Amino acid sequence: MRKYDYLIVGAGLFGAVFAYRAKKAGKKCLVIDKRSHLGGNIYCENIEGINVHKYGAHIFHTSNKEVWDFVNSIVEFNRYTNSPVANYKGKLYNLPFNMNTFSQMWGVRTPDEAKAKIEEQRAEVAAMLKKQGVAEPRNLEEQAKMLIGTDIYKCLIEGYTEKQWGRKCNELPAFIIKRLPVRFVFDNNYFNDKYQGIPIGGYNKLIEGLLDGVETQTGVDFFASRAEFESMAEKIVFTGKIDEFYDYQFGKLEYRTVRFENEIIDTPNYQGNAVVNYTEAEIPYTRVIEHKHFEMFGEEVYQTPKTVVSREYSTEWKDGMEPYYPVNDDKNTQTYLKYQSLAKEQKNVIFGGRLAEYKYYDMDDIVEIALSVQI
Ligand code: UDP
């Protein structure tokens, strides 16, 4: 008899939702994490009375009512709506691409005028691709130009994307840009999903609620005592890097990481919005996050005299850094598939989350999967 039913490696959202369900099903779990805190990348640190998203901004959005009801059963969510602003060479544009953006870009006033402008640019690109015998956009650059035209691609996509991914837009998969909505209404809501918000009191409340009554250990590295940990439980839920789990036998997967430059500023309201993207290539950071706007609205912003901002610098991941984004290009996908075929044979291990599945998941995807795996 082993001591635990499940050893859960990683106290991020996948591990925490799984642990919650397993506990409810009467299973005995141990959750371990090598960091000094629980919550993985949704962990927040309170600075100057503000919940600072320590590992990058997280905005929960979903169209799945079951997922939304589940997270709200753990903690109530606020009415935050993500509406980032892009700064290109000092001029501000609304995101995602909508009538506000089109009117700022071209001075157009109606949806028909905007459509005509985009269609004109799209037609040129389509003609060029046709001449080359290309049926479907092969990469992010082609996809973006076909979606929204050349002007917006140049001002709001090209520089930002190449900074974020450290790769040329014509070397990146098209699907990345399909995340962004295009709308012919004046609507700056970044997401198309039916539900969105931030947990009232911050993400730590969500994690604490999920892991309430579950045995946890932080500052513990699974790989440092692997054999011992593996002998403790009937099954393992692994949420770390899948290539590390298999000792990098097929080579290393690549990730992007983010370096945050945090600053406490002696003003209550620095940029008037939670997210401002800097879309030109010449500015080294991708975006500036002002954390208080995730949880303080309108006059509430002035309730704390200071503010905390994070500038995000995107770089290639190296050993010792935190991996954030899987790089789902062809080369990495091929490598991942080899690891995945090993994982499929591994009956006593459940692999879940962005790192173990090497997928650019959002939080709601993670919750959905963690709610559906068999306990
Ligand atoms: N993107 C862009 N310009 C922007 C914001 C996003 O070109 O101002 C592109 C970029 O390629 C990025 C992708 O859209 O990788 C997805 O952006 P999202 O904001 O969804 O990324 P996340 O918040 O997950 O980093």
Boltz pocket constraint, residues with backbone or C-beta under 6 A from the ligand:
constraints:
  - pocket:
      binder: B
      contacts: [[A, 57], [A, 86], [A, 95], [A, 156], [A, 157], [A, 158], [A, 160], [A, 161], [A, 164], [A, 176], [A, 177], [A, 179], [A, 180], [A, 277], [A, 279]]
      max_distance: 6.0
